[in-house]
């Protein structure tokens, strides 16, 4: 796709965030669509892609230029950015503004991730691990994703790009201490760090989950401590 053509994938923009890229001020770009259906997803409007506005690159580029000099970079999130055929072009355009990029991904498109990593296009990647690998389908609600996610883990570690892995824990799917095997695998692969994230009921894809109370914070902290045997791990979110 040549520079100058219009882009249609950017569903939203948050001008400044202090919490989505640790230690950095970032603009968030939200891409529409996702190939998973995690019931706890906080962006159902992006995942289902219905009735949402789309920003032109003129609007997005204008916002980025306005903030250049006091934001550190751009977080590309979703939805799932790697399923978007425009991702590469969006990355190139953000780069051409002289801004760094953090990518949030569910890791299901290792070829897309590997290409961006090999081109030096990404400065930081946050890769979701949805569940213990033998129970991926129950959380992601789509089959055969654990293999591609494992490929993405390997590609990310091999690239040397700064990264984190993260898992949101929701009562009813698996217990926090079941993530110890995940941490072991991530540690053996050479992963840098791992976050066990608290579930936040509210706007979620599966409304039945709105009534679910999160795990007590102590369970997450205890699991994080056990996982730290394999790679640095912390509990995160409203504990
Ligand atoms: S949590 Fe992420 S991977 Fe899951 S449905 Fe939402 S956007 Fe997709």
Boltz pocket constraint, residues with backbone or C-beta under 6 A from the ligand:
constraints:
  - pocket:
      binder: B
      contacts: [[A, 33], [A, 34], [A, 35], [A, 36], [A, 37], [A, 38], [A, 40], [A, 41], [A, 42], [A, 43], [A, 47], [A, 78], [A, 79], [A, 80], [A, 106]]
      max_distance: 6.0
